[in-house]
């Protein structure tokens, strides 16, 4: 199983597979906009991808800006 699920659509959001919850709405990500990978796109493409506010809070930009 991949560590991350990447939404490549307009949301540009990265989910941690092990931590996903119903609020992540994984079923709404179309197959065309979904990549299951072991690469963390928040690290690989930090200016483009954001961590999910539900399952990857430590990489979610809103969380990061609120602690700065």
Protein Blocks (a to p, Z undefined) as FASTA:
>chain_A
ZZbdcdfbfnopaddfklgcfklommlpcfklcccdfbdfklmmmmlpccdfklmmmlgm
klmmmmZZ
